[in-house]
């Protein structure tokens, strides 16, 4: 389970960075219909979740 948390945490961080980039298709779709701030905050939330998963995995392994 612990390696899964590290893997999922890393994927979450990568997904958050991708969401915050202008190249993400969902960014373009949502930014033009709602507001860019929503996608930016979503990217930050996914990055924070990924860091939390990595930290939780490190503490649980500890």
LOMILO-777520 format. One record per atom (N, C-alpha, C): residue number from 1; residue in one letter; atom name; x, y, z. Coordinates in steps of 0.001 Angstrom, whole numbers, plus 500000, padded with zeros to 6 digits. Last residue first. Layout:
N
@nr->NUM rest->A atom->CA u->X v->Y w->Z
...
This chain:
62
@nr->62 rest->X atom->N u->507356 v->504856 w->508039
@nr->62 rest->X atom->CA u->508287 v->505225 w->509068
@nr->62 rest->X atom->C u->508637 v->504352 w->510131
@nr->61 rest->X atom->N u->505112 v->504528 w->506525
@nr->61 rest->X atom->CA u->506210 v->503585 w->506325
@nr->61 rest->X atom->C u->507178 v->503641 w->507496
@nr->60 rest->X atom->N u->503600 v->506671 w->507304
@nr->60 rest->X atom->CA u->503085 v->505326 w->507572
@nr->60 rest->X atom->C u->504179 v->504273 w->507418
@nr->59 rest->X atom->N u->505197 v->508761 w->506348
@nr->59 rest->X atom->CA u->504959 v->508633 w->507791
@nr->59 rest->X atom->C u->504488 v->507221 w->508124
@nr->58 rest->X atom->N u->505108 v->508324 w->503584
@nr->58 rest->X atom->CA u->506403 v->508326 w->504273
@nr->58 rest->X atom->C u->506227 v->508138 w->505774
@nr->57 rest->X atom->N u->502364 v->508543 w->503089
@nr->57 rest->X atom->CA u->503056 v->507293 w->502792
@nr->57 rest->X atom->C u->504391 v->507201 w->503502
@nr->56 rest->X atom->N u->502001 v->511195 w->503783
@nr->56 rest->X atom->CA u->501324 v->510156 w->504556
@nr->56 rest->X atom->C u->501977 v->508802 w->504327
@nr->55 rest->X atom->N u->503524 v->512422 w->501761
@nr->55 rest->X atom->CA u->503910 v->512578 w->503166
@nr->55 rest->X atom->C u->503265 v->511500 w->504033
@nr->54 rest->X atom->N u->502070 v->511638 w->499488
@nr->54 rest->X atom->CA u->503479 v->511266 w->499613
@nr->54 rest->X atom->C u->503914 v->511342 w->501071
@nr->53 rest->X atom->N u->499594 v->512826 w->500076
@nr->53 rest->X atom->CA u->499690 v->511371 w->499897
@nr->53 rest->X atom->C u->501126 v->510892 w->500051
@nr->52 rest->X atom->N u->500324 v->515542 w->500147
@nr->52 rest->X atom->CA u->499802 v->514899 w->501351
@nr->52 rest->X atom->C u->499905 v->513381 w->501247
@nr->51 rest->X atom->N u->501017 v->515898 w->497487
@nr->51 rest->X atom->CA u->502053 v->516056 w->498515
@nr->51 rest->X atom->C u->501602 v->515406 w->499814
@nr->50 rest->X atom->N u->498460 v->515493 w->496340
@nr->50 rest->X atom->CA u->499585 v->514623 w->496008
@nr->50 rest->X atom->C u->500698 v->514695 w->497037
@nr->49 rest->X atom->N u->497023 v->517632 w->497431
@nr->49 rest->X atom->CA u->496609 v->516253 w->497709
@nr->49 rest->X atom->C u->497742 v->515271 w->497416
@nr->48 rest->X atom->N u->498431 v->519743 w->496249
@nr->48 rest->X atom->CA u->498438 v->519596 w->497714
@nr->48 rest->X atom->C u->498025 v->518181 w->498107
@nr->47 rest->X atom->N u->497764 v->519263 w->493555
@nr->47 rest->X atom->CA u->499165 v->519222 w->493986
@nr->47 rest->X atom->C u->499250 v->519019 w->495494
@nr->46 rest->X atom->N u->495008 v->519646 w->493646
@nr->46 rest->X atom->CA u->495520 v->518329 w->493268
@nr->46 rest->X atom->C u->496979 v->518185 w->493688
@nr->45 rest->X atom->N u->494896 v->522365 w->494353
@nr->45 rest->X atom->CA u->494312 v->521354 w->495240
@nr->45 rest->X atom->C u->494844 v->519960 w->494919
@nr->44 rest->X atom->N u->496095 v->523553 w->492120
@nr->44 rest->X atom->CA u->496739 v->523670 w->493435
@nr->44 rest->X atom->C u->496208 v->522600 w->494377
@nr->43 rest->X atom->N u->494148 v->522895 w->490180
@nr->43 rest->X atom->CA u->495523 v->522412 w->490055
@nr->43 rest->X atom->C u->496268 v->522465 w->491371
@nr->42 rest->X atom->N u->491988 v->524341 w->491211
@nr->42 rest->X atom->CA u->491895 v->522887 w->491092
@nr->42 rest->X atom->C u->493286 v->522273 w->490966
@nr->41 rest->X atom->N u->492950 v->526939 w->490896
@nr->41 rest->X atom->CA u->492734 v->526420 w->492248
@nr->41 rest->X atom->C u->492596 v->524902 w->492247
@nr->40 rest->X atom->N u->492955 v->526979 w->488072
@nr->40 rest->X atom->CA u->494190 v->527211 w->488815
@nr->40 rest->X atom->C u->494067 v->526662 w->490237
@nr->39 rest->X atom->N u->490272 v->526643 w->487524
@nr->39 rest->X atom->CA u->491201 v->525598 w->487102
@nr->39 rest->X atom->C u->492526 v->525741 w->487834
@nr->38 rest->X atom->N u->489323 v->529030 w->488650
@nr->38 rest->X atom->CA u->488800 v->527743 w->489113
@nr->38 rest->X atom->C u->489769 v->526621 w->488756
@nr->37 rest->X atom->N u->490560 v->531052 w->487214
@nr->37 rest->X atom->CA u->490902 v->530879 w->488627
@nr->37 rest->X atom->C u->490441 v->529528 w->489155
@nr->36 rest->X atom->N u->489426 v->531177 w->484700
@nr->36 rest->X atom->CA u->490731 v->530519 w->484847
@nr->36 rest->X atom->C u->491103 v->530256 w->486301
@nr->35 rest->X atom->N u->485968 v->530333 w->484570
@nr->35 rest->X atom->CA u->487005 v->531294 w->484938
@nr->35 rest->X atom->C u->488325 v->530556 w->485104
@nr->34 rest->X atom->N u->484074 v->529151 w->482240
@nr->34 rest->X atom->CA u->483873 v->529659 w->483599
@nr->34 rest->X atom->C u->484897 v->530738 w->483920
@nr->33 rest->X atom->N u->484823 v->528829 w->479544
@nr->33 rest->X atom->CA u->483411 v->528795 w->479906
@nr->33 rest->X atom->C u->483160 v->529360 w->481297
@nr->32 rest->X atom->N u->487545 v->529006 w->479341
@nr->32 rest->X atom->CA u->486763 v->529839 w->478437
@nr->32 rest->X atom->C u->485283 v->529841 w->478794
@nr->31 rest->X atom->N u->488326 v->527194 w->481283
@nr->31 rest->X atom->CA u->488724 v->528589 w->481409
@nr->31 rest->X atom->C u->487893 v->529490 w->480514
@nr->30 rest->X atom->N u->487413 v->524717 w->480400
@nr->30 rest->X atom->CA u->486786 v->525331 w->481575
@nr->30 rest->X atom->C u->487110 v->526813 w->481657
@nr->29 rest->X atom->N u->488980 v->524312 w->478070
@nr->29 rest->X atom->CA u->487528 v->524130 w->478045
@nr->29 rest->X atom->C u->486855 v->524855 w->479200
@nr->28 rest->X atom->N u->491609 v->524772 w->478910
@nr->28 rest->X atom->CA u->491027 v->525605 w->477861
@nr->28 rest->X atom->C u->489509 v->525508 w->477872
@nr->27 rest->X atom->N u->491827 v->522753 w->480835
@nr->27 rest->X atom->CA u->492044 v->524151 w->481206
@nr->27 rest->X atom->C u->491382 v->525055 w->480184
@nr->26 rest->X atom->N u->491514 v->520466 w->479387
@nr->26 rest->X atom->CA u->490450 v->520820 w->480336
@nr->26 rest->X atom->C u->490600 v->522268 w->480787
@nr->25 rest->X atom->N u->493926 v->520443 w->477930
@nr->25 rest->X atom->CA u->492654 v->520669 w->477232
@nr->25 rest->X atom->C u->491527 v->521062 w->478181
@nr->24 rest->X atom->N u->496815 v->522143 w->478919
@nr->24 rest->X atom->CA u->495824 v->521144 w->479311
@nr->24 rest->X atom->C u->494492 v->521429 w->478603
@nr->23 rest->X atom->N u->498530 v->524175 w->478423
@nr->23 rest->X atom->CA u->498394 v->523162 w->477387
@nr->23 rest->X atom->C u->497316 v->522142 w->477703
@nr->22 rest->X atom->N u->498976 v->525912 w->480486
@nr->22 rest->X atom->CA u->497989 v->526327 w->479489
@nr->22 rest->X atom->C u->497738 v->525254 w->478437
@nr->21 rest->X atom->N u->499139 v->524281 w->483659
@nr->21 rest->X atom->CA u->499752 v->524742 w->482414
@nr->21 rest->X atom->C u->498653 v->525077 w->481412
@nr->20 rest->X atom->N u->497697 v->523217 w->485693
@nr->20 rest->X atom->CA u->498040 v->524627 w->485816
@nr->20 rest->X atom->C u->498729 v->525163 w->484564
@nr->19 rest->X atom->N u->497523 v->520567 w->484940
@nr->19 rest->X atom->CA u->496301 v->521376 w->484955
@nr->19 rest->X atom->C u->496617 v->522862 w->485001
@nr->18 rest->X atom->N u->500191 v->519787 w->485322
@nr->18 rest->X atom->CA u->499632 v->519793 w->483970
@nr->18 rest->X atom->C u->498369 v->520644 w->483902
@nr->17 rest->X atom->N u->500298 v->519960 w->488086
@nr->17 rest->X atom->CA u->501166 v->520835 w->487289
@nr->17 rest->X atom->C u->500653 v->520919 w->485856
@nr->16 rest->X atom->N u->498425 v->517960 w->488712
@nr->16 rest->X atom->CA u->498199 v->519346 w->489115
@nr->16 rest->X atom->C u->499043 v->520321 w->488324
@nr->15 rest->X atom->N u->499721 v->515699 w->487669
@nr->15 rest->X atom->CA u->498427 v->516116 w->487120
@nr->15 rest->X atom->C u->498125 v->517564 w->487469
@nr->14 rest->X atom->N u->501970 v->515589 w->489340
@nr->14 rest->X atom->CA u->502145 v->515787 w->487896
@nr->14 rest->X atom->C u->500846 v->516258 w->487243
@nr->13 rest->X atom->N u->500675 v->515117 w->491781
@nr->13 rest->X atom->CA u->501489 v->516323 w->491611
@nr->13 rest->X atom->C u->501680 v->516617 w->490122
@nr->12 rest->X atom->N u->499472 v->512647 w->491205
@nr->12 rest->X atom->CA u->498645 v->513812 w->491531
@nr->12 rest->X atom->C u->499424 v->515105 w->491340
@nr->11 rest->X atom->N u->501713 v->511027 w->490837
@nr->11 rest->X atom->CA u->500809 v->511258 w->489707
@nr->11 rest->X atom->C u->499905 v->512461 w->489960
@nr->10 rest->X atom->N u->502734 v->511087 w->493449
@nr->10 rest->X atom->CA u->503511 v->511635 w->492341
@nr->10 rest->X atom->C u->502656 v->511916 w->491119
@nr->9 rest->X atom->N u->500625 v->509794 w->494769
@nr->9 rest->X atom->CA u->500997 v->511160 w->495127
@nr->9 rest->X atom->C u->501794 v->511823 w->494021
@nr->8 rest->X atom->N u->500718 v->507281 w->493566
@nr->8 rest->X atom->CA u->499538 v->508128 w->493373
@nr->8 rest->X atom->C u->499827 v->509577 w->493730
@nr->7 rest->X atom->N u->503273 v->506458 w->494487
@nr->7 rest->X atom->CA u->502965 v->506527 w->493062
@nr->7 rest->X atom->C u->501782 v->507450 w->492808
@nr->6 rest->X atom->N u->502963 v->506558 w->497273
@nr->6 rest->X atom->CA u->504003 v->507352 w->496629
@nr->6 rest->X atom->C u->503704 v->507533 w->495142
@nr->5 rest->X atom->N u->500844 v->504751 w->497554
@nr->5 rest->X atom->CA u->500664 v->506143 w->497961
@nr->5 rest->X atom->C u->501717 v->507038 w->497328
@nr->4 rest->X atom->N u->502043 v->502391 w->496657
@nr->4 rest->X atom->CA u->500914 v->502947 w->495911
@nr->4 rest->X atom->C u->500689 v->504406 w->496272
@nr->3 rest->X atom->N u->503921 v->501883 w->498629
@nr->3 rest->X atom->CA u->504386 v->502320 w->497307
@nr->3 rest->X atom->C u->503260 v->502893 w->496454
@nr->2 rest->X atom->N u->501978 v->501205 w->500697
@nr->2 rest->X atom->CA u->502815 v->502397 w->500800
@nr->2 rest->X atom->C u->503385 v->502807 w->499438
@nr->1 rest->X atom->N u->500822 v->498801 w->500000
@nr->1 rest->X atom->CA u->500000 v->500000 w->500000
@nr->1 rest->X atom->C u->500858 v->501252 w->500000
